Amino acid sequence: MIDAQTAGGDVAKPSKSARADDTAPRAWQRMLSGRRLDLLDPSPMDIEIEDIAHGLARVARWNGQTLGEHAFSVAQHSVVVEEIAAHLRPGLAPKWRLAALLHDAAEYVIGDMISPFKSALGLDYRTFEDRLEHAIHIRFGLPAATPEPIKVLIKSADRASAYLEATQLAGFEHTLAFTPI
């Protein structure tokens, strides 16, 4: 095993408080950019668009239960939602198009849990997801909390995309798929 000194890096002795926390479960994720994202207290400064794009491109929608040789990714879904939002509201400001594109960005860290599972987990999951989403928004110059009219627009676009995915990729009959918009 190569330590930091062997690899040419600085060796820092952990503080007393850091050593005391060694028994606590690790609550950060190392990203390919090298950033460490604290999952309990995410900092906007530890969020990189490359990490989001890479992660979402590898997260499958519908738990991978879609037609085709390759899974339909959350990155693909995000682009479709942004396009639908722009179609529903012509002239949508670029920052709100960005908000639509990033609507599932937290999933680059936590994955794409299907809606029924999110409901089963309850409020604690939603609070966790909101905290990460707020940090992502701040990182990219958006308000931490999306204004309600924009949130409704993005949700409409998200549901329309989910309906198309359900009926075209996931094998749902139209009567069993989510109701679009």
Accessible surface in RSA format (square Angstrom, percent):
REM  Atomic radii and reference values for relative SASA: ProtOr
REM  Chains: A
REM  Algorithm: Lee & Richards
REM  Probe-radius: 1.40
REM  Slices: 20
REM RES _ NUM      All-atoms   Total-Side   Main-Chain    Non-polar    All polar
REM                ABS   REL    ABS   REL    ABS   REL    ABS   REL    ABS   REL
RES MET A   1   242.07 125.4 153.09 101.3  88.97 211.8 132.34 112.5 109.73 145.4
RES ILE A   2   126.41  71.9 100.98  75.2  25.43  61.3 102.24  73.6  24.17  65.6
RES ASP A   3    82.11  57.5  73.14  72.8   8.96  21.2  42.15  99.2  39.95  39.8
RES ALA A   4    50.54  46.5  36.27  56.0  14.27  32.5  43.79  61.7   6.74  17.9
RES GLN A   5   131.36  73.5 119.36  87.2  12.00  28.6  28.03  59.7 103.32  78.4
RES THR A   6   102.41  72.8  68.63  69.6  33.78  80.5  56.64  76.1  45.77  69.2
RES ALA A   7    76.16  70.0  36.39  56.2  39.76  90.4  46.81  65.9  29.35  77.7
RES GLY A   8    69.84  86.1   0.00   N/A  69.84  86.1  36.12  99.1  33.73  75.5
RES GLY A   9    38.49  47.5   0.00   N/A  38.49  47.5  29.67  81.4   8.83  19.8
RES ASP A  10   140.25  98.2 116.60 116.1  23.65  55.9  35.65  83.9 104.60 104.3
RES VAL A  11    93.25  61.4  60.62  54.9  32.63  78.6  61.93  53.8  31.32  85.0
RES ALA A  12    89.00  81.8  61.87  95.5  27.13  61.7  67.68  95.3  21.32  56.5
RES LYS A  13   186.49  91.0 160.93  98.7  25.56  60.9 105.41  94.9  81.08  86.4
RES PRO A  14    70.12  51.1  57.29  52.2  12.83  46.6  66.54  54.9   3.58  22.2
RES SER A  15    63.77  53.9  49.52  66.1  14.25  32.8  52.56 111.9  11.21  15.7
RES LYS A  16   168.80  82.4 160.02  98.2   8.78  20.9 103.82  93.4  64.99  69.2
RES SER A  17    75.72  64.0  67.73  90.4   7.99  18.4  50.72 108.0  25.00  35.0
RES ALA A  18    42.37  39.0  33.95  52.4   8.42  19.2  40.28  56.7   2.09   5.5
RES ARG A  19   121.29  50.9 111.12  56.6  10.17  24.2  49.18  67.2  72.11  43.7
RES ALA A  20    74.00  68.0  46.11  71.2  27.89  63.4  58.89  82.9  15.12  40.0
RES ASP A  21    91.57  64.1  84.54  84.1   7.03  16.6  21.76  51.2  69.81  69.6
RES ASP A  22   109.32  76.6  78.32  78.0  31.00  73.3  31.46  74.1  77.85  77.6
RES THR A  23   132.03  93.9  98.33  99.7  33.70  80.3  84.00 112.8  48.03  72.6
RES ALA A  24    54.93  50.5  38.38  59.2  16.55  37.7  43.91  61.8  11.03  29.2
RES PRO A  25   124.00  90.4 101.91  92.9  22.09  80.3 113.80  94.0  10.20  63.4
RES ARG A  26   156.76  65.8 117.67  60.0  39.09  93.1  46.75  63.9 110.01  66.7
RES ALA A  27    30.47  28.0  22.88  35.3   7.59  17.3  26.99  38.0   3.49   9.2
RES TRP A  28    76.42  30.7  71.87  34.8   4.55  10.7  56.57  30.2  19.85  32.2
RES GLN A  29    76.60  42.8  76.60  56.0   0.00   0.0   7.04  15.0  69.56  52.8
RES ARG A  30   131.62  55.3 121.36  61.9  10.26  24.4  46.90  64.1  84.71  51.3
RES MET A  31    15.31   7.9  12.92   8.6   2.39   5.7   3.25   2.8  12.06  16.0
RES LEU A  32   130.98  72.9 103.97  74.4  27.01  67.9 104.58  73.4  26.40  71.0
RES SER A  33    58.91  49.8  14.19  18.9  44.72 103.0  27.78  59.1  31.13  43.6
RES GLY A  34    39.62  48.9   0.00   N/A  39.62  48.9  17.51  48.1  22.10  49.5
RES ARG A  35    90.99  38.2  86.28  44.0   4.70  11.2  14.53  19.9  76.45  46.3
RES ARG A  36   143.89  60.4 135.55  69.1   8.33  19.8  38.21  52.2 105.67  64.0
RES LEU A  37     0.00   0.0   0.00   0.0   0.00   0.0   0.00   0.0   0.00   0.0
RES ASP A  38    58.42  40.9  57.98  57.7   0.44   1.0  20.32  47.8  38.10  38.0
RES LEU A  39    41.77  23.3  39.05  27.9   2.72   6.8  39.69  27.9   2.09   5.6
RES LEU A  40   110.65  61.6 103.24  73.9   7.40  18.6 103.24  72.5   7.40  19.9
RES ASP A  41   103.66  72.6  97.65  97.2   6.01  14.2  20.72  48.8  82.94  82.7
RES PRO A  42    11.49   8.4   1.11   1.0  10.37  37.7   1.11   0.9  10.37  64.5
RES SER A  43    39.66  33.5  36.39  48.6   3.27   7.5  27.59  58.7  12.07  16.9
RES PRO A  44    32.02  23.3  32.02  29.2   0.00   0.0  32.02  26.4   0.00   0.0
RES MET A  45   131.36  68.0 130.78  86.6   0.59   1.4 105.12  89.4  26.24  34.8
RES ASP A  46    35.59  24.9  35.51  35.3   0.08   0.2   0.08   0.2  35.51  35.4
RES ILE A  47     0.02   0.0   0.00   0.0   0.02   0.0   0.02   0.0   0.00   0.0
RES GLU A  48    29.40  16.9  29.38  22.2   0.02   0.0   6.74  13.0  22.66  18.5
RES ILE A  49    75.54  43.0  74.70  55.6   0.84   2.0  74.70  53.8   0.84   2.3
RES GLU A  50   115.78  66.5 109.00  82.5   6.78  16.1  65.18 126.1  50.60  41.3
RES ASP A  51    10.05   7.0   4.75   4.7   5.31  12.5   3.99   9.4   6.07   6.0
RES ILE A  52     4.18   2.4   4.18   3.1   0.00   0.0   4.18   3.0   0.00   0.0
RES ALA A  53    56.89  52.3  48.36  74.6   8.54  19.4  54.46  76.7   2.43   6.4
RES HIS A  54    70.53  38.5  63.87  44.4   6.66  17.0  42.06  43.3  28.47  33.1
RES GLY A  55    14.78  18.2   0.00   N/A  14.78  18.2  14.19  38.9   0.59   1.3
RES LEU A  56     7.94   4.4   7.94   5.7   0.00   0.0   7.94   5.6   0.00   0.0
RES ALA A  57    58.84  54.1  39.90  61.6  18.94  43.1  39.90  56.2  18.94  50.2
RES ARG A  58   182.86  76.8 147.07  75.0  35.79  85.2  51.75  70.7 131.12  79.5
RES VAL A  59    27.94  18.4  24.30  22.0   3.63   8.8  27.94  24.3   0.00   0.0
RES ALA A  60    30.27  27.8  20.58  31.8   9.69  22.1  21.74  30.6   8.53  22.6
RES ARG A  61    26.67  11.2  26.67  13.6   0.00   0.0   1.27   1.7  25.40  15.4
RES TRP A  62    35.93  14.4  27.76  13.4   8.17  19.2  30.20  16.1   5.73   9.3
RES ASN A  63    89.84  62.0  66.83  64.6  23.01  55.4  26.58  64.0  63.26  61.1
RES GLY A  64    30.28  37.3   0.00   N/A  30.28  37.3  11.87  32.6  18.41  41.2
RES GLN A  65   133.97  74.9 122.92  89.8  11.04  26.3  48.80 103.9  85.17  64.6
RES THR A  66    22.57  16.0   0.55   0.6  22.01  52.5   3.35   4.5  19.22  29.0
RES LEU A  67   120.13  66.9 110.49  79.0   9.64  24.2 113.99  80.1   6.15  16.5
RES GLY A  68    66.87  82.5   0.00   N/A  66.87  82.5  37.23 102.2  29.64  66.4
RES GLU A  69   163.89  94.1 119.04  90.1  44.85 106.8  52.98 102.5 110.91  90.6
RES HIS A  70   142.09  77.7 126.10  87.6  15.99  40.9  92.60  95.4  49.49  57.6
RES ALA A  71    51.40  47.3  26.75  41.3  24.65  56.1  29.55  41.6  21.85  57.9
RES PHE A  72    36.06  18.0  33.16  20.5   2.90   7.6  35.74  21.7   0.32   0.9
RES SER A  73    11.16   9.4  11.08  14.8   0.08   0.2   8.22  17.5   2.94   4.1
RES VAL A  74     0.00   0.0   0.00   0.0   0.00   0.0   0.00   0.0   0.00   0.0
RES ALA A  75    25.86  23.8  23.30  36.0   2.56   5.8  25.18  35.5   0.68   1.8
RES GLN A  76    89.57  50.1  83.42  61.0   6.15  14.6  34.16  72.7  55.41  42.0
RES HIS A  77     0.00   0.0   0.00   0.0   0.00   0.0   0.00   0.0   0.00   0.0
RES SER A  78     3.06   2.6   3.06   4.1   0.00   0.0   3.06   6.5   0.00   0.0
RES VAL A  79    71.92  47.3  71.90  65.1   0.02   0.0  71.92  62.5   0.00   0.0
RES VAL A  80    46.03  30.3  46.03  41.7   0.00   0.0  46.03  40.0   0.00   0.0
RES VAL A  81     0.00   0.0   0.00   0.0   0.00   0.0   0.00   0.0   0.00   0.0
RES GLU A  82    23.76  13.6  23.76  18.0   0.00   0.0   6.40  12.4  17.35  14.2
RES GLU A  83   100.59  57.7  93.76  70.9   6.82  16.2  32.19  62.3  68.39  55.8
RES ILE A  84    30.08  17.1  27.97  20.8   2.11   5.1  30.08  21.7   0.00   0.0
RES ALA A  85     0.00   0.0   0.00   0.0   0.00   0.0   0.00   0.0   0.00   0.0
RES ALA A  86    19.66  18.1  13.15  20.3   6.52  14.8  13.53  19.1   6.13  16.2
RES HIS A  87   146.39  80.0 130.19  90.5  16.20  41.4  84.39  87.0  62.00  72.1
RES LEU A  88    67.07  37.4  37.16  26.6  29.91  75.2  40.10  28.2  26.97  72.6
RES ARG A  89    98.71  41.4  97.12  49.5   1.59   3.8  37.60  51.4  61.11  37.0
RES PRO A  90   112.30  81.8  89.02  81.1  23.28  84.6  93.42  77.1  18.88 117.3
RES GLY A  91    82.44 101.7   0.00   N/A  82.44 101.7  43.36 119.0  39.07  87.5
RES LEU A  92    15.89   8.8   3.99   2.9  11.90  29.9   6.85   4.8   9.04  24.3
RES ALA A  93    40.41  37.2  33.35  51.5   7.06  16.1  37.45  52.7   2.96   7.8
RES PRO A  94   112.38  81.9 106.32  96.9   6.06  22.0 108.20  89.3   4.18  26.0
RES LYS A  95   101.01  49.3  94.58  58.0   6.43  15.3  51.95  46.8  49.06  52.3
RES TRP A  96    32.97  13.2  32.83  15.9   0.15   0.3  16.79   8.9  16.19  26.3
RES ARG A  97    94.54  39.7  94.15  48.0   0.40   0.9  15.50  21.2  79.04  47.9
RES LEU A  98    56.38  31.4  52.05  37.2   4.33  10.9  55.32  38.9   1.06   2.8
RES ALA A  99     1.79   1.6   0.48   0.7   1.32   3.0   0.48   0.7   1.32   3.5
RES ALA A 100     0.00   0.0   0.00   0.0   0.00   0.0   0.00   0.0   0.00   0.0
RES LEU A 101    64.44  35.9  62.72  44.9   1.72   4.3  62.72  44.0   1.72   4.6
RES LEU A 102     5.33   3.0   3.91   2.8   1.41   3.6   3.91   2.7   1.41   3.8
RES HIS A 103    28.16  15.4  12.09   8.4  16.07  41.1  15.70  16.2  12.46  14.5
RES ASP A 104    18.77  13.1  16.34  16.3   2.43   5.8   2.43   5.7  16.34  16.3
RES ALA A 105     1.17   1.1   0.60   0.9   0.57   1.3   0.60   0.8   0.57   1.5
RES ALA A 106     5.52   5.1   3.87   6.0   1.65   3.7   3.87   5.5   1.65   4.4
RES GLU A 107     2.17   1.2   1.91   1.4   0.25   0.6   0.26   0.5   1.91   1.6
RES TYR A 108    19.70   9.2   1.52   0.9  18.18  47.3   1.38   1.0  18.32  22.6
RES VAL A 109    31.95  21.0   2.63   2.4  29.33  70.7   4.54   3.9  27.42  74.4
RES ILE A 110    31.69  18.0  10.82   8.1  20.87  50.3  18.80  13.5  12.90  35.0
RES GLY A 111    22.53  27.8   0.00   N/A  22.53  27.8  20.59  56.5   1.94   4.3
RES ASP A 112    19.77  13.8   8.26   8.2  11.50  27.2   0.50   1.2  19.27  19.2
RES MET A 113    54.85  28.4  48.04  31.8   6.81  16.2  52.46  44.6   2.40   3.2
RES ILE A 114    71.22  40.5  65.10  48.5   6.12  14.8  70.60  50.8   0.62   1.7
RES SER A 115    67.30  56.9  62.35  83.2   4.94  11.4  26.81  57.1  40.49  56.7
RES PRO A 116    91.03  66.3  77.09  70.3  13.93  50.7  85.12  70.3   5.91  36.7
RES PHE A 117    99.94  50.0  96.49  59.8   3.45   9.0  99.62  60.4   0.32   0.9
RES LYS A 118    49.49  24.1  45.58  28.0   3.91   9.3  23.93  21.5  25.56  27.2
RES SER A 119    90.24  76.3  62.23  83.1  28.01  64.5  40.94  87.2  49.30  69.1
RES ALA A 120    83.40  76.7  41.33  63.8  42.06  95.7  53.89  75.9  29.50  78.2
RES LEU A 121    82.26  45.8  57.52  41.2  24.73  62.2  59.64  41.9  22.61  60.9
RES GLY A 122    30.64  37.8   0.00   N/A  30.64  37.8  28.32  77.7   2.32   5.2
RES LEU A 123   138.27  77.0 125.74  90.0  12.53  31.5 128.92  90.5   9.35  25.2
RES ASP A 124   120.76  84.6 112.72 112.2   8.04  19.0  33.49  78.8  87.27  87.0
RES TYR A 125    20.69   9.7  13.92   7.9   6.77  17.6  19.07  14.3   1.62   2.0
RES ARG A 126   106.77  44.8 106.77  54.4   0.00   0.0  49.85  68.1  56.92  34.5
RES THR A 127    60.25  42.9  56.67  57.5   3.58   8.5  47.10  63.3  13.15  19.9
RES PHE A 128    46.11  23.1  44.64  27.7   1.47   3.8  44.64  27.1   1.47   4.2
RES GLU A 129    10.50   6.0  10.50   7.9   0.00   0.0   3.73   7.2   6.77   5.5
RES ASP A 130    42.28  29.6  42.28  42.1   0.00   0.0  10.47  24.7  31.81  31.7
RES ARG A 131    98.18  41.2  92.02  46.9   6.17  14.7  30.04  41.1  68.14  41.3
RES LEU A 132     2.64   1.5   2.60   1.9   0.04   0.1   2.60   1.8   0.04   0.1
RES GLU A 133    34.78  20.0  34.78  26.3   0.00   0.0   4.13   8.0  30.64  25.0
RES HIS A 134    66.16  36.2  66.16  46.0   0.00   0.0  39.77  41.0  26.39  30.7
RES ALA A 135     5.68   5.2   2.60   4.0   3.08   7.0   5.11   7.2   0.57   1.5
RES ILE A 136     0.73   0.4   0.73   0.5   0.00   0.0   0.73   0.5   0.00   0.0
RES HIS A 137     4.79   2.6   4.79   3.3   0.00   0.0   2.95   3.0   1.84   2.1
RES ILE A 138    93.99  53.5  80.71  60.1  13.28  32.0  82.38  59.3  11.61  31.5
RES ARG A 139    80.99  34.0  65.26  33.3  15.73  37.5   5.58   7.6  75.41  45.7
RES PHE A 140    45.39  22.7  25.89  16.0  19.50  50.8  32.54  19.7  12.86  36.8
RES GLY A 141    67.49  83.2   0.00   N/A  67.49  83.2  38.22 104.9  29.26  65.5
RES LEU A 142     8.58   4.8   1.44   1.0   7.14  17.9   2.57   1.8   6.00  16.2
RES PRO A 143    54.09  39.4  40.75  37.1  13.34  48.5  53.23  44.0   0.86   5.4
RES ALA A 144    35.28  32.4  28.98  44.7   6.30  14.3  28.98  40.8   6.30  16.7
RES ALA A 145    64.45  59.3  52.55  81.1  11.91  27.1  55.00  77.5   9.45  25.0
RES THR A 146    16.35  11.6   8.30   8.4   8.06  19.2   4.13   5.5  12.22  18.5
RES PRO A 147    53.28  38.8  41.39  37.7  11.88  43.2  53.28  44.0   0.00   0.0
RES GLU A 148   107.24  61.6 100.84  76.3   6.40  15.2  56.00 108.3  51.24  41.8
RES PRO A 149    85.19  62.1  76.44  69.7   8.75  31.8  83.81  69.2   1.37   8.5
RES ILE A 150    13.24   7.5  13.24   9.9   0.00   0.0  13.24   9.5   0.00   0.0
RES LYS A 151   101.16  49.4  99.49  61.0   1.67   4.0  53.93  48.5  47.23  50.3
RES VAL A 152    84.58  55.7  81.74  74.0   2.84   6.9  84.20  73.2   0.39   1.0
RES LEU A 153    12.34   6.9   8.64   6.2   3.69   9.3  12.22   8.6   0.11   0.3
RES ILE A 154    17.10   9.7  17.10  12.7   0.00   0.0  17.10  12.3   0.00   0.0
RES LYS A 155   113.20  55.2 111.98  68.7   1.22   2.9  71.50  64.4  41.69  44.4
RES SER A 156    24.77  20.9  22.60  30.2   2.17   5.0   5.02  10.7  19.75  27.7
RES ALA A 157     0.00   0.0   0.00   0.0   0.00   0.0   0.00   0.0   0.00   0.0
RES ASP A 158    23.13  16.2  23.01  22.9   0.12   0.3   1.91   4.5  21.22  21.2
RES ARG A 159    89.00  37.4  87.96  44.8   1.04   2.5  24.40  33.3  64.59  39.1
RES ALA A 160     9.91   9.1   9.28  14.3   0.63   1.4   9.46  13.3   0.44   1.2
RES SER A 161     0.87   0.7   0.69   0.9   0.18   0.4   0.14   0.3   0.73   1.0
RES ALA A 162    11.91  11.0  11.91  18.4   0.00   0.0  11.91  16.8   0.00   0.0
RES TYR A 163    41.68  19.5  41.68  23.7   0.00   0.0  23.02  17.3  18.66  23.0
RES LEU A 164    88.97  49.6  88.64  63.4   0.33   0.8  88.93  62.5   0.04   0.1
RES GLU A 165     6.37   3.7   5.10   3.9   1.27   3.0   6.31  12.2   0.06   0.0
RES ALA A 166     0.00   0.0   0.00   0.0   0.00   0.0   0.00   0.0   0.00   0.0
RES THR A 167    20.73  14.7   0.84   0.8  19.89  47.4   0.41   0.6  20.32  30.7
RES GLN A 168   109.71  61.4  93.10  68.0  16.61  39.6  31.13  66.3  78.59  59.6
RES LEU A 169    47.05  26.2  46.82  33.5   0.23   0.6  46.82  32.9   0.23   0.6
RES ALA A 170    23.81  21.9   1.69   2.6  22.12  50.3   4.19   5.9  19.62  52.0
RES GLY A 171    60.35  74.4   0.00   N/A  60.35  74.4  31.20  85.6  29.15  65.3
RES PHE A 172    77.02  38.5  65.05  40.3  11.97  31.2  69.89  42.4   7.14  20.4
RES GLU A 173   118.71  68.2 111.87  84.6   6.84  16.3  41.78  80.8  76.93  62.8
RES HIS A 174   114.41  62.5 103.35  71.8  11.06  28.3  74.95  77.2  39.46  45.9
RES THR A 175   125.30  89.1  90.63  91.9  34.67  82.6  88.98 119.5  36.32  54.9
RES LEU A 176   128.91  71.8 106.11  75.9  22.81  57.3 109.19  76.7  19.72  53.1
RES ALA A 177    12.99  11.9   0.00   0.0  12.99  29.5   0.54   0.8  12.45  33.0
RES PHE A 178    82.66  41.4  75.83  47.0   6.83  17.8  81.63  49.5   1.03   3.0
RES THR A 179    95.81  68.1  90.39  91.6   5.43  12.9  58.48  78.5  37.34  56.4
RES PRO A 180    54.78  39.9  44.80  40.8   9.97  36.3  44.80  37.0   9.97  62.0
RES ILE A 181   123.44  70.2  76.61  57.1  46.83 112.9  82.18  59.2  41.26 112.0
END  Absolute sums over single chains surface
CHAIN  1 A    11337.5       9065.1       2272.4       6790.9       4546.6
END  Absolute sums over all chains
TOTAL         11337.5       9065.1       2272.4       6790.9       4546.6
